[in-house]
Amino acid sequence: MKISVDLGERSYEVVVGEGVRTQLASLIALRAPRAERVAIVTSSSLRAQPWFDFEVGLATSILELPDGEQAKRPEHYVALVEALAERSLSRHDVVVGVGGGAITDVAGFAAATYLRGVPVIHVATTVAGQVDAAIGGKTGVNLRTGKNLLGAFHQPLGVLCDLATLHTLPERERRAGMGEVVKCALLEAQSSAWLARSSFESQMELAIALKARLVASDEREGSSRALLNYGHTLAHALEREAMVRSDVSLRHGEAVAIGLAFAARLARAVGRLDDRGVAEHDAALNIFQLPTRVPSVFDSSALLEAMSHDKKAHHDLTFVLAGAEGFSVVSGLAPDVVRTALDQFRGES
Ligand code: GLY
């Protein structure tokens, strides 16, 4: 299956299916015909996977980042661009990010900034990477102050979502990725019954098509692309708090799942959603056994504080909320309304 991201002369395709990683060489030949060198950016654990068998027919370097969010420390980005320079990559050459969202974010940011921009292609190897991070050109690294504070928009030449790479994912990782898929199904007003009966491929297609459409209509997140942040206000706060604790581990998709369950309750609290809508959210999340409650170790005041400092909230309590007319970005919610909804959510048995 191929889904286009229509951005004029920067348009590209997202190719989804078993074994599509083997299309890397032909994609480079088609989109970067003057390339002589390729730098594949990945991690040592991904490099050891049975599917890591890239043959591009050009001088190829393999550069490793740590797994997970550690990859997004700025020092790894600096080491990566130094490695590109040491290998004399030119503006005609290609960086290929092979991994989940953290790796493609850093590979993309290195490609965006090295020589003021070189081509990048992503081979996304996690569910969240395939439906979200690898598509749309957001790249970046973390600062001590917060996630993704140093970054750039840099669209790839193409994205390969090889479903074969998901077979080796740890079960928790794969399930957590479905948090982003459920988000997309809710945004597309697909019922939980549809999610329960549809194939994994159809669920991925729905999510990728939505992402491609929103990126094409609003590349720089001035308006509709912000809907992709559904569930993310609380999710980012949970992740931020989890980062400083050793007694809780939370995957991004799990935080999004909790954020979606809360966003439904907040929408109900402000009269935008009824009980049925809330139940639909819970039913959709339950299909994939995603968490729907804030772990008890978190402090509500700290979460509220973190939510009002969310980078995307512009120093205001901002949420994407469901409503009778569809989803919208709602700003300026009174802190006590959010606090009451959060307390009630946490008090549910
Ligand atoms: N991850 C949300 C976006 O790409 O806009």
Boltz pocket constraint, residues with backbone or C-beta under 6 A from the ligand:
constraints:
  - pocket:
      binder: B
      contacts: [[A, 132], [A, 133], [A, 135], [A, 136], [A, 138], [A, 221], [A, 225], [A, 228], [A, 229]]
      max_distance: 6.0
